[in-house]
Amino acid sequence: MSQQVGGTTRKISDSSCSEAYANSLKCLDKNKYDKAKCKDAFDAYKKCKKDQASCL
């Protein structure tokens, strides 16, 4: 999967948040795509992305 960042396309696997991203997907799989059960995983990913953006 890729993501557009500042005019540059980056792969999620290149991101420092790739582990948090993978964890959120695993959670969805494990919980039959019940997003409510994965709130913590989504929040961790969002926080990572926010922290990463503040470093740019």
C-alpha positions as YAML, in Angstrom:
chain: A
units: angstrom
residues:
- id: 1
  name: MET
  ca: [0.00, 0.00, 0.00]
- id: 2
  name: SER
  ca: [1.25, 3.50, -0.70]
- id: 3
  name: GLN
  ca: [0.49, 6.91, 0.65]
- id: 4
  name: GLN
  ca: [0.88, 10.39, -0.84]
- id: 5
  name: VAL
  ca: [3.07, 12.56, 1.38]
- id: 6
  name: GLY
  ca: [4.03, 16.07, 0.33]
- id: 7
  name: GLY
  ca: [3.99, 15.27, -3.37]
- id: 8
  name: THR
  ca: [5.94, 12.05, -2.86]
- id: 9
  name: THR
  ca: [4.41, 8.60, -2.87]
- id: 10
  name: ARG
  ca: [5.71, 6.49, -0.01]
- id: 11
  name: LYS
  ca: [5.03, 2.90, 0.85]
- id: 12
  name: ILE
  ca: [3.48, 2.27, 4.25]
- id: 13
  name: SER
  ca: [6.26, -0.25, 4.89]
- id: 14
  name: ASP
  ca: [8.76, 2.64, 4.60]
- id: 15
  name: SER
  ca: [6.95, 4.54, 7.32]
- id: 16
  name: SER
  ca: [7.97, 4.49, 10.95]
- id: 17
  name: CYS
  ca: [4.30, 3.73, 11.59]
- id: 18
  name: SER
  ca: [4.25, 0.51, 9.59]
- id: 19
  name: GLU
  ca: [4.04, -1.62, 12.73]
- id: 20
  name: ALA
  ca: [1.07, 0.35, 14.08]
- id: 21
  name: TYR
  ca: [-0.58, 0.14, 10.66]
- id: 22
  name: ALA
  ca: [-0.06, -3.63, 10.51]
- id: 23
  name: ASN
  ca: [-1.41, -4.01, 14.04]
- id: 24
  name: SER
  ca: [-4.59, -2.17, 13.12]
- id: 25
  name: LEU
  ca: [-5.12, -4.45, 10.12]
- id: 26
  name: LYS
  ca: [-4.44, -7.55, 12.22]
- id: 27
  name: CYS
  ca: [-6.94, -6.33, 14.78]
- id: 28
  name: LEU
  ca: [-9.60, -5.91, 12.11]
- id: 29
  name: ASP
  ca: [-8.92, -9.41, 10.81]
- id: 30
  name: LYS
  ca: [-8.99, -10.90, 14.29]
- id: 31
  name: ASN
  ca: [-12.24, -9.13, 15.19]
- id: 32
  name: LYS
  ca: [-14.12, -9.76, 11.94]
- id: 33
  name: TYR
  ca: [-13.77, -6.11, 10.91]
- id: 34
  name: ASP
  ca: [-15.53, -4.75, 13.98]
- id: 35
  name: LYS
  ca: [-13.88, -1.32, 14.09]
- id: 36
  name: ALA
  ca: [-15.11, -0.62, 17.61]
- id: 37
  name: LYS
  ca: [-12.98, -3.46, 18.95]
- id: 38
  name: CYS
  ca: [-9.89, -1.98, 17.30]
- id: 39
  name: LYS
  ca: [-10.17, 1.57, 18.61]
- id: 40
  name: ASP
  ca: [-6.92, 1.29, 20.58]
- id: 41
  name: ALA
  ca: [-5.04, 0.04, 17.51]
- id: 42
  name: PHE
  ca: [-6.46, 2.84, 15.35]
- id: 43
  name: ASP
  ca: [-5.65, 5.43, 18.00]
- id: 44
  name: ALA
  ca: [-2.06, 4.18, 18.20]
- id: 45
  name: TYR
  ca: [-1.70, 4.46, 14.42]
- id: 46
  name: LYS
  ca: [-3.23, 7.95, 14.36]
- id: 47
  name: LYS
  ca: [-0.91, 9.08, 17.13]
- id: 48
  name: CYS
  ca: [2.09, 7.68, 15.30]
- id: 49
  name: LYS
  ca: [1.10, 9.46, 12.08]
- id: 50
  name: LYS
  ca: [0.53, 12.71, 13.97]
- id: 51
  name: ASP
  ca: [3.91, 12.42, 15.70]
- id: 52
  name: GLN
  ca: [5.57, 11.59, 12.40]
- id: 53
  name: ALA
  ca: [3.98, 14.60, 10.68]
- id: 54
  name: SER
  ca: [5.19, 16.93, 13.42]
- id: 55
  name: CYS
  ca: [8.77, 15.83, 12.68]
- id: 56
  name: LEU
  ca: [8.59, 16.86, 9.01]
...
